[in-house]
């Protein structure tokens, strides 16, 4: 999750997650205007291995689903922190973002699991 200058957040999956899933063949992103709760399933990524729900890390209103993914789901594999984002969301005022782990801490966790 990355906060953009206009106050919306860009949500995707981690590089680790896209590697675990394998080559993505389909991505279903939510429609603009949809309201989601913290932890609610809001997108689906499908690979040759499996389909997986993506859960919202914060409550709010979807402002945009990534239109590129309709024709290029592999953008998530190729650039998960750039063009492969899934959706943009305007957080509900005062919305908590759950128990999000800072990126550096996440990298340390991955190293201990290897």
MOPAC internal coordinates of N, CA, C and O (Angstrom, degrees):
PM7 1SCF
backbone

  N    0.0000 0     0.00 0     0.00 0    0    0    0
  C    1.4479 1     0.00 0     0.00 0    1    0    0
  C    1.5212 1   107.62 1     0.00 0    2    1    0
  O    1.2310 1   121.34 1   -49.96 1    3    2    1
  N    1.3293 1   115.05 1   130.04 1    3    2    1
  C    1.4578 1   121.19 1  -179.75 1    5    3    2
  C    1.5282 1   107.76 1  -128.73 1    6    5    3
  O    1.2310 1   120.26 1   -47.45 1    7    6    5
  N    1.3417 1   117.11 1   132.55 1    7    6    5
  C    1.4572 1   121.38 1   177.61 1    9    7    6
  C    1.5155 1   109.29 1   -84.55 1   10    9    7
  O    1.2310 1   120.65 1   -50.24 1   11   10    9
  N    1.3300 1   116.37 1   129.76 1   11   10    9
  C    1.4627 1   123.27 1  -179.76 1   13   11   10
  C    1.5296 1   109.90 1   -94.46 1   14   13   11
  O    1.2310 1   119.85 1   -18.00 1   15   14   13
  N    1.3340 1   117.90 1   162.00 1   15   14   13
  C    1.4691 1   121.15 1  -177.28 1   17   15   14
  C    1.5295 1   114.68 1   -56.19 1   18   17   15
  O    1.2310 1   119.78 1   150.93 1   19   18   17
  N    1.3341 1   118.02 1   -29.07 1   19   18   17
  C    1.4723 1   119.93 1  -178.69 1   21   19   18
  C    1.5291 1   113.53 1   -84.57 1   22   21   19
  O    1.2310 1   120.31 1  -175.86 1   23   22   21
  N    1.3360 1   117.02 1     4.14 1   23   22   21
  C    1.4646 1   121.05 1   178.18 1   25   23   22
  C    1.5195 1   113.98 1    93.66 1   26   25   23
  O    1.2310 1   119.84 1   170.35 1   27   26   25
  N    1.3383 1   117.92 1    -9.65 1   27   26   25
  C    1.4566 1   119.60 1   175.04 1   29   27   26
  C    1.5261 1   108.71 1   -78.19 1   30   29   27
  O    1.2310 1   121.02 1   -14.25 1   31   30   29
  N    1.3191 1   115.65 1   165.75 1   31   30   29
  C    1.4595 1   120.32 1   177.18 1   33   31   30
  C    1.5207 1   108.72 1  -119.90 1   34   33   31
  O    1.2310 1   121.14 1   -35.28 1   35   34   33
  N    1.3142 1   115.43 1   144.72 1   35   34   33
  C    1.4547 1   122.26 1   177.66 1   37   35   34
  C    1.5219 1   106.90 1  -102.98 1   38   37   35
  O    1.2310 1   120.76 1   -50.95 1   39   38   37
  N    1.3211 1   116.15 1   129.05 1   39   38   37
  C    1.4569 1   121.88 1  -173.47 1   41   39   38
  C    1.5270 1   109.47 1  -120.96 1   42   41   39
  O    1.2310 1   121.20 1   -42.79 1   43   42   41
  N    1.3204 1   115.31 1   137.21 1   43   42   41
  C    1.4553 1   121.11 1   177.36 1   45   43   42
  C    1.5135 1   109.36 1  -150.50 1   46   45   43
  O    1.2310 1   120.78 1    21.34 1   47   46   45
  N    1.3216 1   116.11 1  -158.66 1   47   46   45
  C    1.4570 1   120.12 1   174.89 1   49   47   46
  C    1.5294 1   107.84 1  -116.79 1   50   49   47
  O    1.2310 1   120.72 1   -18.54 1   51   50   49
  N    1.3083 1   116.22 1   161.46 1   51   50   49
  C    1.4619 1   120.36 1  -176.97 1   53   51   50
  C    1.5253 1   110.74 1   -77.49 1   54   53   51
  O    1.2310 1   121.49 1   -17.63 1   55   54   53
  N    1.3136 1   114.75 1   162.37 1   55   54   53
  C    1.4518 1   121.12 1   175.34 1   57   55   54
  C    1.5245 1   109.59 1   -59.79 1   58   57   55
  O    1.2310 1   120.64 1   138.97 1   59   58   57
  N    1.3270 1   116.39 1   -41.03 1   59   58   57
  C    1.4644 1   121.14 1   178.00 1   61   59   58
  C    1.5311 1   110.67 1   -59.08 1   62   61   59
  O    1.2310 1   120.11 1   135.20 1   63   62   61
  N    1.3295 1   117.39 1   -44.80 1   63   62   61
  C    1.4657 1   121.60 1  -179.04 1   65   63   62
  C    1.5246 1   111.56 1   -64.17 1   66   65   63
  O    1.2310 1   120.34 1   136.62 1   67   66   65
  N    1.3368 1   116.95 1   -43.38 1   67   66   65
  C    1.4640 1   118.00 1  -178.87 1   69   67   66
  C    1.5231 1   111.06 1   -66.59 1   70   69   67
  O    1.2310 1   119.89 1   146.50 1   71   70   69
  N    1.3447 1   117.82 1   -33.50 1   71   70   69
  C    1.4694 1   120.26 1   175.69 1   73   71   70
  C    1.5260 1   110.35 1   -65.70 1   74   73   71
  O    1.2310 1   120.52 1   137.93 1   75   74   73
  N    1.3282 1   116.60 1   -42.07 1   75   74   73
  C    1.4668 1   120.70 1  -179.26 1   77   75   74
  C    1.5289 1   111.24 1   -64.55 1   78   77   75
  O    1.2310 1   120.45 1   143.73 1   79   78   77
  N    1.3310 1   116.74 1   -36.27 1   79   78   77
  C    1.4626 1   120.44 1  -179.92 1   81   79   78
  C    1.5240 1   112.36 1   -72.98 1   82   81   79
  O    1.2310 1   120.51 1   145.08 1   83   82   81
  N    1.3040 1   116.63 1   -34.92 1   83   82   81
  C    1.4675 1   120.52 1  -175.01 1   85   83   82
  C    1.5213 1   109.87 1    90.80 1   86   85   83
  O    1.2310 1   120.62 1    13.83 1   87   86   85
  N    1.3122 1   116.42 1  -166.17 1   87   86   85
  C    1.4682 1   121.48 1  -176.05 1   89   87   86
  C    1.5238 1   111.29 1   -64.10 1   90   89   87
  O    1.2310 1   121.04 1   -59.49 1   91   90   89
  N    1.3306 1   115.61 1   120.51 1   91   90   89
  C    1.4586 1   119.96 1   179.33 1   93   91   90
  C    1.5273 1   110.28 1   -78.67 1   94   93   91
  O    1.2310 1   121.12 1   -42.44 1   95   94   93
  N    1.3265 1   115.47 1   137.56 1   95   94   93
  C    1.4618 1   121.10 1  -179.97 1   97   95   94
  C    1.5254 1   111.85 1  -115.34 1   98   97   95
  O    1.2310 1   120.20 1   165.87 1   99   98   97
  N    1.3451 1   117.23 1   -14.13 1   99   98   97
  C    1.4667 1   121.08 1  -179.30 1  101   99   98
  C    1.5168 1   108.66 1  -158.09 1  102  101   99
  O    1.2310 1   121.08 1   -40.20 1  103  102  101
  N    1.3326 1   115.55 1   139.80 1  103  102  101
  C    1.4615 1   121.26 1   174.95 1  105  103  102
  C    1.5248 1   107.66 1  -134.47 1  106  105  103
  O    1.2310 1   120.72 1   -54.31 1  107  106  105
  N    1.3206 1   116.22 1   125.69 1  107  106  105
  C    1.4702 1   121.94 1   175.46 1  109  107  106
  C    1.5204 1   107.93 1  -106.21 1  110  109  107
  O    1.2310 1   120.96 1   -65.78 1  111  110  109
  N    1.3293 1   115.77 1   114.22 1  111  110  109
  C    1.4657 1   120.50 1   179.25 1  113  111  110
  C    1.5274 1   108.62 1  -103.89 1  114  113  111
  O    1.2310 1   119.95 1   -24.43 1  115  114  113
  N    1.3295 1   117.69 1   155.57 1  115  114  113
  C    1.4646 1   120.51 1  -177.94 1  117  115  114
  C    1.5282 1   112.09 1   -74.58 1  118  117  115
  O    1.2310 1   121.30 1   -22.08 1  119  118  117
  N    1.3181 1   115.12 1   157.92 1  119  118  117
  C    1.4676 1   122.75 1   177.77 1  121  119  118
  C    1.5188 1   110.34 1   -76.44 1  122  121  119
  O    1.2310 1   120.72 1   -33.30 1  123  122  121
  N    1.3206 1   116.23 1   146.70 1  123  122  121
  C    1.4677 1   121.27 1   173.23 1  125  123  122
  C    1.5244 1   109.15 1   -59.43 1  126  125  123
  O    1.2310 1   121.16 1   -36.02 1  127  126  125
  N    1.3249 1   115.39 1   143.98 1  127  126  125
  C    1.4552 1   120.98 1   178.89 1  129  127  126
  C    1.5178 1   114.09 1    93.21 1  130  129  127
  O    1.2310 1   119.89 1   164.43 1  131  130  129
  N    1.3132 1   117.82 1   -15.57 1  131  130  129
  C    1.4669 1   121.10 1   179.16 1  133  131  130
  C    1.5205 1   109.27 1   -71.53 1  134  133  131
  O    1.2310 1   120.48 1   -42.22 1  135  134  133
  N    1.3101 1   116.70 1   137.78 1  135  134  133
  C    1.4562 1   122.67 1   176.02 1  137  135  134
  C    1.5212 1   108.19 1   -99.31 1  138  137  135
  O    1.2310 1   120.80 1   -46.04 1  139  138  137
  N    1.3306 1   116.07 1   133.96 1  139  138  137
  C    1.4643 1   121.04 1  -179.98 1  141  139  138
  C    1.5186 1   110.10 1  -125.95 1  142  141  139
  O    1.2310 1   121.23 1   -29.95 1  143  142  141
  N    1.3081 1   115.26 1   150.05 1  143  142  141
  C    1.4664 1   122.16 1   177.29 1  145  143  142
  C    1.5220 1   109.08 1   -96.61 1  146  145  143
  O    1.2310 1   120.36 1   -20.87 1  147  146  145
  N    1.3075 1   116.92 1   159.13 1  147  146  145
  C    1.4568 1   122.80 1   174.12 1  149  147  146
  C    1.5245 1   108.74 1   -55.25 1  150  149  147
  O    1.2310 1   120.22 1   -53.76 1  151  150  149
  N    1.3207 1   117.18 1   126.24 1  151  150  149
  C    1.4584 1   121.84 1   178.09 1  153  151  150
  C    1.5120 1   115.44 1    83.70 1  154  153  151
  O    1.2310 1   119.90 1  -179.17 1  155  154  153
  N    1.3288 1   117.80 1     0.83 1  155  154  153
  C    1.4668 1   120.93 1  -179.11 1  157  155  154
  C    1.5330 1   110.63 1   -78.97 1  158  157  155
  O    1.2310 1   120.03 1   -42.84 1  159  158  157
  N    1.3450 1   117.56 1   137.16 1  159  158  157
  C    1.4681 1   118.62 1   173.93 1  161  159  158
  C    1.5346 1   108.78 1   -62.64 1  162  161  159
  O    1.2310 1   120.47 1   -49.00 1  163  162  161
  N    1.3283 1   116.71 1   131.00 1  163  162  161
  C    1.4697 1   118.37 1  -174.86 1  165  163  162
  C    1.5200 1   113.40 1  -136.93 1  166  165  163
  O    1.2310 1   119.50 1   171.93 1  167  166  165
  N    1.3130 1   118.55 1    -8.07 1  167  166  165
  C    1.4602 1   122.72 1   177.87 1  169  167  166
  C    1.5207 1   107.85 1  -151.81 1  170  169  167
  O    1.2310 1   121.25 1   -15.95 1  171  170  169
  N    1.3354 1   115.22 1   164.05 1  171  170  169
  C    1.4646 1   120.84 1   177.94 1  173  171  170
  C    1.5260 1   107.92 1  -133.41 1  174  173  171
  O    1.2310 1   120.87 1   -46.47 1  175  174  173
  N    1.3271 1   115.94 1   133.53 1  175  174  173
  C    1.4578 1   121.23 1   172.31 1  177  175  174
  C    1.5291 1   107.09 1  -116.64 1  178  177  175
  O    1.2310 1   121.21 1   -46.91 1  179  178  177
  N    1.3364 1   115.30 1   133.09 1  179  178  177
  C    1.4597 1   119.94 1  -176.65 1  181  179  178
  C    1.5222 1   108.95 1  -124.93 1  182  181  179
  O    1.2310 1   121.62 1   -50.31 1  183  182  181
  N    1.3182 1   114.51 1   129.69 1  183  182  181
  C    1.4625 1   120.55 1   177.63 1  185  183  182
  C    1.5176 1   108.43 1  -117.40 1  186  185  183
  O    1.2310 1   121.00 1     1.10 1  187  186  185
  N    1.3158 1   115.69 1  -178.90 1  187  186  185
  C    1.4602 1   119.01 1   175.63 1  189  187  186
  C    1.5246 1   110.78 1   -66.96 1  190  189  187
  O    1.2310 1   120.10 1   161.78 1  191  190  189
  N    1.3427 1   117.41 1   -18.22 1  191  190  189
  C    1.4684 1   122.56 1  -179.50 1  193  191  190
  C    1.5289 1   113.20 1   -87.89 1  194  193  191
  O    1.2310 1   120.47 1   135.91 1  195  194  193
  N    1.3566 1   116.71 1   -44.09 1  195  194  193
  C    1.4640 1   119.90 1  -171.99 1  197  195  194
  C    1.5202 1   111.03 1  -169.27 1  198  197  195
  O    1.2310 1   121.07 1   -13.51 1  199  198  197
  N    1.3139 1   115.55 1   166.49 1  199  198  197
  C    1.4644 1   122.02 1   171.68 1  201  199  198
  C    1.5280 1   107.00 1  -106.58 1  202  201  199
  O    1.2310 1   120.73 1   -40.73 1  203  202  201
  N    1.3250 1   116.21 1   139.27 1  203  202  201
  C    1.4594 1   120.95 1  -178.04 1  205  203  202
  C    1.5183 1   110.84 1  -134.31 1  206  205  203
  O    1.2310 1   120.90 1   -41.99 1  207  206  205
  N    1.3258 1   115.89 1   138.01 1  207  206  205
  C    1.4597 1   120.89 1   173.61 1  209  207  206
  C    1.5221 1   109.36 1   -75.43 1  210  209  207
  O    1.2310 1   121.08 1   -29.95 1  211  210  209
  N    1.3279 1   115.55 1   150.05 1  211  210  209
  C    1.4610 1   122.53 1   171.85 1  213  211  210
  C    1.5183 1   105.59 1  -113.48 1  214  213  211
  O    1.2310 1   120.35 1   -49.06 1  215  214  213
  N    1.3274 1   116.93 1   130.94 1  215  214  213
  C    1.4534 1   122.57 1  -175.54 1  217  215  214
  C    1.5239 1   110.31 1  -104.02 1  218  217  215
  O    1.2310 1   120.67 1   -39.36 1  219  218  217
  N    1.3140 1   116.32 1   140.64 1  219  218  217
  C    1.4597 1   120.32 1  -178.54 1  221  219  218
  C    1.5252 1   110.57 1   -70.00 1  222  221  219
  O    1.2310 1   120.38 1   -52.50 1  223  222  221
  N    1.3367 1   116.89 1   127.50 1  223  222  221
  C    1.4635 1   119.83 1   179.02 1  225  223  222
  C    1.5285 1   113.25 1   -81.62 1  226  225  223
  O    1.2310 1   120.62 1   178.54 1  227  226  225
  N    1.3386 1   116.41 1    -1.46 1  227  226  225
  C    1.4632 1   121.21 1  -179.21 1  229  227  226
  C    1.5307 1   108.40 1  -157.15 1  230  229  227
  O    1.2310 1   120.36 1   -28.41 1  231  230  229
  N    1.3260 1   116.92 1   151.59 1  231  230  229
  C    1.4669 1   121.26 1   176.60 1  233  231  230
  C    1.5285 1   109.35 1   -81.24 1  234  233  231
  O    1.2310 1   120.72 1   -34.76 1  235  234  233
  N    1.3240 1   116.22 1   145.24 1  235  234  233
  C    1.4545 1   119.35 1   176.83 1  237  235  234
  C    1.5127 1   112.39 1   165.06 1  238  237  235
  O    1.2310 1   121.55 1    14.10 1  239  238  237
  N    1.3376 1   114.64 1  -165.90 1  239  238  237
  C    1.4590 1   121.78 1  -178.47 1  241  239  238
  C    1.5242 1   109.43 1  -111.22 1  242  241  239
  O    1.2310 1   120.80 1   -49.57 1  243  242  241
  N    1.3192 1   116.08 1   130.43 1  243  242  241
  C    1.4608 1   121.50 1   177.26 1  245  243  242
  C    1.5252 1   108.02 1   -67.84 1  246  245  243
  O    1.2310 1   120.57 1   -53.01 1  247  246  245
  N    1.3196 1   116.52 1   126.99 1  247  246  245
  C    1.4621 1   120.56 1   177.04 1  249  247  246
  C    1.5219 1   111.52 1  -100.99 1  250  249  247
  O    1.2310 1   120.27 1   156.39 1  251  250  249
  N    1.3427 1   117.09 1   -23.61 1  251  250  249
  C    1.4646 1   120.31 1  -178.40 1  253  251  250
  C    1.5151 1   110.42 1  -166.70 1  254  253  251
  O    1.2310 1   121.01 1   -47.04 1  255  254  253
  N    1.3219 1   115.68 1   132.96 1  255  254  253
  C    1.4564 1   121.32 1   167.47 1  257  255  254
  C    1.5222 1   106.66 1   -95.42 1  258  257  255
  O    1.2310 1   119.52 1   -35.49 1  259  258  257
  N    1.3069 1   118.52 1   144.51 1  259  258  257
  C    1.4653 1   121.68 1  -176.85 1  261  259  258
  C    1.5294 1   110.21 1   -65.88 1  262  261  259
  O    1.2310 1   119.61 1   -71.88 1  263  262  261
  N    1.3378 1   118.36 1   108.12 1  263  262  261
  C    1.4680 1   120.86 1  -176.98 1  265  263  262
  C    1.5307 1   113.29 1   -67.28 1  266  265  263
  O    1.2310 1   119.71 1   155.90 1  267  266  265
  N    1.3207 1   118.16 1   -24.10 1  267  266  265
  C    1.4627 1   122.11 1  -179.96 1  269  267  266
  C    1.5257 1   111.63 1   -60.20 1  270  269  267
  O    1.2310 1   120.53 1   147.10 1  271  270  269
  N    1.3256 1   116.60 1   -32.90 1  271  270  269
  C    1.4634 1   120.72 1  -172.23 1  273  271  270
  C    1.5219 1   113.61 1   -70.86 1  274  273  271
  O    1.2310 1   119.91 1   163.07 1  275  274  273
  N    1.3353 1   117.77 1   -16.93 1  275  274  273
  C    1.4644 1   120.44 1   177.41 1  277  275  274
  C    1.5277 1   111.00 1   -63.93 1  278  277  275
  O    1.2310 1   120.73 1   145.29 1  279  278  277
  N    1.3169 1   116.21 1   -34.71 1  279  278  277
  C    1.4617 1   120.33 1  -178.85 1  281  279  278
  C    1.5282 1   112.89 1  -110.72 1  282  281  279
  O    1.2310 1   120.29 1   161.73 1  283  282  281
  N    1.3325 1   117.05 1   -18.27 1  283  282  281
  C    1.4683 1   120.97 1  -178.07 1  285  283  282
  C    1.5335 1   111.47 1  -133.74 1  286  285  283
  O    1.2310 1   119.85 1  -112.85 1  287  286  285
  N    1.3470 1   117.90 1    67.15 1  287  286  285
  C    1.4715 1   119.13 1  -179.98 1  289  287  286
  C    1.5277 1   112.13 1   -61.31 1  290  289  287
  O    1.2310 1   120.51 1   156.55 1  291  290  289
  N    1.3224 1   116.64 1   -23.45 1  291  290  289
  C    1.4645 1   120.75 1  -179.99 1  293  291  290
  C    1.5259 1   112.58 1   -66.29 1  294  293  291
  O    1.2310 1   119.59 1   168.39 1  295  294  293
  N    1.3280 1   118.38 1   -11.61 1  295  294  293
  C    1.4690 1   120.98 1   175.89 1  297  295  294
  C    1.5312 1   110.55 1   -58.99 1  298  297  295
  O    1.2310 1   120.29 1   149.30 1  299  298  297
  N    1.3269 1   117.05 1   -30.70 1  299  298  297
  C    1.4706 1   120.33 1   177.09 1  301  299  298
  C    1.5259 1   109.81 1   -64.84 1  302  301  299
  O    1.2310 1   119.97 1   139.00 1  303  302  301
  N    1.3351 1   117.67 1   -41.00 1  303  302  301
  C    1.4652 1   121.20 1   177.53 1  305  303  302
  C    1.5236 1   111.30 1   -70.13 1  306  305  303
  O    1.2310 1   120.58 1   137.46 1  307  306  305
  N    1.3184 1   116.50 1   -42.54 1  307  306  305
  C    1.4652 1   121.12 1  -174.43 1  309  307  306
  C    1.5189 1   114.11 1   -74.92 1  310  309  307
  O    1.2310 1   120.25 1   147.58 1  311  310  309
  N    1.3410 1   117.13 1   -32.42 1  311  310  309
  C    1.4677 1   120.27 1  -173.60 1  313  311  310
  C    1.5336 1   110.34 1  -153.45 1  314  313  311
  O    1.2310 1   119.95 1  -113.98 1  315  314  313
  N    1.3646 1   117.70 1    66.02 1  315  314  313
  C    1.4661 1   119.89 1  -174.68 1  317  315  314
  C    1.5282 1   114.31 1   -61.50 1  318  317  315
  O    1.2310 1   119.73 1   153.27 1  319  318  317
  N    1.3332 1   118.12 1   -26.73 1  319  318  317
  C    1.4608 1   120.66 1  -178.79 1  321  319  318
  C    1.5310 1   112.23 1   -99.86 1  322  321  319
  O    1.2310 1   120.43 1  -175.22 1  323  322  321
  N    1.3288 1   116.79 1     4.78 1  323  322  321
  C    1.4634 1   121.55 1   179.14 1  325  323  322
  C    1.5200 1   110.36 1  -124.05 1  326  325  323
  O    1.2310 1   120.30 1    73.49 1  327  326  325
  N    1.3282 1   117.03 1  -106.51 1  327  326  325
  C    1.4734 1   121.14 1  -176.25 1  329  327  326
  C    1.5193 1   113.63 1   -70.13 1  330  329  327
  O    1.2310 1   119.85 1   167.33 1  331  330  329
  N    1.3499 1   117.89 1   -12.67 1  331  330  329
  C    1.4588 1   121.21 1  -176.93 1  333  331  330
  C    1.5158 1   115.87 1   -88.91 1  334  333  331
  O    1.2310 1   119.76 1  -163.12 1  335  334  333
  N    1.3382 1   118.07 1    16.88 1  335  334  333
  C    1.4682 1   119.99 1   176.68 1  337  335  334
  C    1.5261 1   109.21 1   -62.12 1  338  337  335
  O    1.2310 1   119.99 1   -24.84 1  339  338  337
  N    1.3400 1   117.63 1   155.16 1  339  338  337
  C    1.4637 1   121.90 1  -177.35 1  341  339  338
  C    1.5227 1   113.17 1   -96.39 1  342  341  339
  O    1.2310 1   120.74 1   133.45 1  343  342  341
  N    1.3335 1   116.20 1   -46.55 1  343  342  341
  C    1.4683 1   119.40 1  -174.68 1  345  343  342
  C    1.5211 1   110.76 1  -154.31 1  346  345  343
  O    1.2310 1   121.80 1   -18.38 1  347  346  345
  N    1.3192 1   114.17 1   161.62 1  347  346  345
  C    1.4646 1   121.02 1   171.26 1  349  347  346
  C    1.5141 1   106.86 1  -118.23 1  350  349  347
  O    1.2310 1   121.32 1   -38.00 1  351  350  349
  N    1.3302 1   115.08 1   142.00 1  351  350  349
  C    1.4532 1   121.57 1  -172.53 1  353  351  350
  C    1.5209 1   109.56 1  -139.13 1  354  353  351
  O    1.2310 1   120.58 1   -40.57 1  355  354  353
  N    1.3273 1   116.49 1   139.43 1  355  354  353
  C    1.4684 1   121.22 1   172.88 1  357  355  354
  C    1.5222 1   106.38 1   -96.00 1  358  357  355
  O    1.2310 1   120.22 1   -69.13 1  359  358  357
  N    1.3532 1   117.18 1   110.87 1  359  358  357
  C    1.4674 1   119.53 1  -177.25 1  361  359  358
  C    1.5303 1   112.02 1   -61.75 1  362  361  359
  O    1.2310 1   121.67 1   -34.73 1  363  362  361
  N    1.3183 1   114.42 1   145.27 1  363  362  361
  C    1.4508 1   121.23 1   173.47 1  365  363  362
  C    1.5207 1   107.64 1   -63.02 1  366  365  363
  O    1.2310 1   120.47 1   -41.39 1  367  366  365
  N    1.3202 1   116.70 1   138.61 1  367  366  365
  C    1.4681 1   120.56 1  -179.13 1  369  367  366
  C    1.5242 1   109.58 1   -53.19 1  370  369  367
  O    1.2310 1   121.01 1   -53.76 1  371  370  369
  N    1.3107 1   115.68 1   126.24 1  371  370  369
  C    1.4611 1   121.05 1   179.38 1  373  371  370
  C    1.5167 1   114.47 1    76.87 1  374  373  371
  O    1.2310 1   119.97 1  -170.57 1  375  374  373
  N    1.3474 1   117.66 1     9.43 1  375  374  373
  C    1.4660 1   120.27 1  -177.74 1  377  375  374
  C    1.5197 1   110.94 1   -68.55 1  378  377  375
  O    1.2310 1   121.17 1   -46.43 1  379  378  377
  N    1.2974 1   115.36 1   133.57 1  379  378  377
  C    1.4670 1   120.92 1   175.05 1  381  379  378
  C    1.5201 1   108.05 1   -80.42 1  382  381  379
  O    1.2310 1   120.47 1   -28.61 1  383  382  381
  N    1.3055 1   116.71 1   151.39 1  383  382  381
  C    1.4627 1   120.20 1  -179.94 1  385  383  382
  C    1.5247 1   111.82 1  -103.57 1  386  385  383
  O    1.2310 1   120.51 1  -153.49 1  387  386  385
  N    1.3041 1   116.63 1    26.51 1  387  386  385
  C    1.4632 1   119.51 1   176.59 1  389  387  386
  C    1.5144 1   111.79 1    66.43 1  390  389  387
  O    1.2310 1   120.78 1    29.88 1  391  390  389
  N    1.2905 1   116.12 1  -150.12 1  391  390  389
  C    1.4572 1   122.83 1  -176.65 1  393  391  390
  C    1.5260 1   109.80 1  -103.71 1  394  393  391
  O    1.2310 1   119.95 1  -119.06 1  395  394  393
  N    1.3215 1   117.71 1    60.94 1  395  394  393
  C    1.4552 1   120.31 1  -179.36 1  397  395  394
  C    1.5137 1   110.60 1   -73.51 1  398  397  395
  O    1.2310 1   121.14 1   -41.46 1  399  398  397
  N    1.3162 1   115.42 1   138.54 1  399  398  397
  C    1.4508 1   122.30 1  -178.11 1  401  399  398
  C    1.5252 1   109.27 1   -97.23 1  402  401  399
  O    1.2310 1   119.83 1   -47.87 1  403  402  401
  N    1.3233 1   117.92 1   132.13 1  403  402  401
  C    1.4678 1   119.70 1   175.36 1  405  403  402
  C    1.5332 1   110.57 1   -58.22 1  406  405  403
  O    1.2310 1   120.25 1   -30.74 1  407  406  405
  N    1.3302 1   117.12 1   149.26 1  407  406  405
  C    1.4659 1   122.43 1  -175.34 1  409  407  406
  C    1.5314 1   112.67 1   -55.46 1  410  409  407
  O    1.2310 1   120.06 1   136.00 1  411  410  409
  N    1.3314 1   117.49 1   -44.00 1  411  410  409
  C    1.4667 1   120.20 1  -178.85 1  413  411  410
  C    1.5309 1   111.16 1   -62.51 1  414  413  411
  O    1.2310 1   120.49 1   139.90 1  415  414  413
  N    1.3161 1   116.66 1   -40.10 1  415  414  413
  C    1.4656 1   120.77 1   178.60 1  417  415  414
  C    1.5310 1   110.67 1   -66.83 1  418  417  415
  O    1.2310 1   120.64 1   141.17 1  419  418  417
  N    1.3320 1   116.37 1   -38.83 1  419  418  417
  C    1.4696 1   121.77 1   177.92 1  421  419  418
  C    1.5260 1   109.93 1   -61.60 1  422  421  419
  O    1.2310 1   119.87 1   136.36 1  423  422  421
  N    1.3317 1   117.86 1   -43.64 1  423  422  421
  C    1.4662 1   121.59 1   179.09 1  425  423  422
  C    1.5257 1   110.70 1   -61.60 1  426  425  423
  O    1.2310 1   119.77 1   139.40 1  427  426  425
  N    1.3328 1   118.04 1   -40.60 1  427  426  425
  C    1.4550 1   121.55 1   177.97 1  429  427  426
  C    1.5324 1   110.54 1   -63.32 1  430  429  427
  O    1.2310 1   120.47 1   138.29 1  431  430  429
  N    1.3346 1   116.70 1   -41.71 1  431  430  429
  C    1.4555 1   121.64 1   178.47 1  433  431  430
  C    1.5238 1   110.42 1   -60.55 1  434  433  431
  O    1.2310 1   120.20 1   136.00 1  435  434  433
  N    1.3217 1   117.22 1   -44.00 1  435  434  433
  C    1.4551 1   120.70 1  -179.92 1  437  435  434
  C    1.5252 1   111.46 1   -62.28 1  438  437  435
  O    1.2310 1   120.52 1   142.31 1  439  438  437
  N    1.3149 1   116.61 1   -37.69 1  439  438  437
  C    1.4740 1   120.34 1   179.27 1  441  439  438
  C    1.5243 1   111.35 1   -65.78 1  442  441  439
  O    1.2310 1   120.02 1   145.24 1  443  442  441
  N    1.3172 1   117.57 1   -34.76 1  443  442  441
  C    1.4653 1   120.64 1  -179.71 1  445  443  442
  C    1.5422 1   110.96 1   -73.98 1  446  445  443
  O    1.2310 1   120.43 1   155.83 1  447  446  445
  N    1.3525 1   116.78 1   -24.17 1  447  446  445
  C    1.4641 1   120.28 1   179.72 1  449  447  446
  C    1.5106 1   112.46 1   -85.16 1  450  449  447
  O    1.2310 1   119.98 1   165.64 1  451  450  449
  N    1.3183 1   117.64 1   -14.36 1  451  450  449
  C    1.4790 1   120.56 1  -176.28 1  453  451  450
  C    1.4978 1   112.59 1   -74.97 1  454  453  451
  O    1.2310 1   120.10 1   180.00 1  455  454  453

